[in-house]
Amino acid sequence: MSMDQSIKQPLATDRRFDVQVAEGFEQATDPGGEGPKGSAIAENMDTITDWAVAVSTFPFLFLMIPQIITNFEKPEELGKLAWAGTASGGLGNLLLSSFFTGGGELKQAGIQAIGAFTNMIVVCQVFGYIKEDGTWGIPPVPFFALLVVSVIGLIMPGFRACGMLKRPFEVWVTATTVIGVSSLFFSITNQVVETFKFEDDNLMIRGIASGVGLIVGLVLVALGKAGGAVGGALATALFMFMPVPQLVGNLVEPAKYMAEFNVGFIYLGTLGNGLGMSRAIFTRNWVWLAGAAWGCYAGGVLLSFTCIYGSHQFTPHKMSSLAEILLMVFVGLFVVYTLVVVKFDGEAQQLKRAQEARECVAGCSFGSGTNRNVVSP
């Protein structure tokens, strides 16, 4: 056998092996030659969930409207509102807006910006309430700090979405880690102070907690752990803290926390987060999914149960029997909706994997053909 033949024979064998592997892989992933078939919903899951995010703008746009209206109608009840949860949720929305802007999910970034803006309206309403002792509804230091951060946090993603301020936006995203840690420490400490009735009129306890959070945030920046997924996780944690004061308050002190709370928040928040949750599941964005699922099931389902419990502590009940039944029916339907989304997502992911396998097979076949052209005599 000549040297030329000895070279060609192994190469020909390699080509046959490549073709056999590719054909076998194609048959394994696509026995009928046409690929697995799914439902119309599963096949269009990407488009449907993208539209779901767009539609969720409307529930989020009106999310705080019922509460804002109630605050105007009953300004004397503003002192009973769980402002820390509202401020924390608004700040979480704000930071998530930057997170989604950086990730290219501009629809969701806009929704989060709307949430931040409407939450700040409620925070401003509470701040403007003058207590019996002549103090503001919210201590001025945390309020104005939140106000400054909110203005910057709404401007920066907007410019970046327009293709401007790339470097300043990157600096801002890094700063969101420090802001997020400090704010989270403040929110948790504030909840502890209010729940256990600690004396902290001069904000010393909450100020120390915020300072510790600031140091932790700076350490993360120094270690190169700031921004990106870390910032998104912190923003999600702040957003997830939003329903906690109301949840706890409904159980511990319903006479105070149920007096001003508007149940419309549950309906709109669950709808908005539920629509966004479908996209988070499909794209496997775990930061987004954690926040959306918590917003649905803690800020929706669990909050519904605590509202009904709190309502029964009033005489007569704060919620009518019809309102309670409607709320429970809504919760049941939402659980069914979640199961349906998970089912269709499973089909969609299977279709996606099959498509990736077919593309891989096509690539292998193309590679084999290329080799054949190269070594042909």
Secondary structure, 3 states (H helix, E strand, C coil): CCHHHHHHHHHHHHHHHHHHHHHHHHHHHCCCCCCCCCCHHHHCHHHHHHHHHHHCHHHHHCCCHHHHHHHHHCHHHHHHCCHHHHHHHHHHHHHHHHHHHHHCCHHHHHHHHHHHHHHHHHHHHHHCCECCCCCECCCHHHHHHHHHHHHHHHHHHHHHHCCCCHHHHHHHHHHHHHHHHHHHHHHHHHHHHHHCCCCCCCCHHHHHHHHHHHHHHHHHHHCCCCCHHHHHHHHHHHHHHCCHHHHHHHHHCHHHHHHHCCCHHHHHHHHHHHHHHHHHHHHCCHHHHHHHHHHHHHHHHHHHHHHHHHHCCCCCCCCCHHHHHHHHHHHHHHHHHHHHHHHHHHHHHHHHHHHHHHHHHHHHHHHHHHHHHHHCC
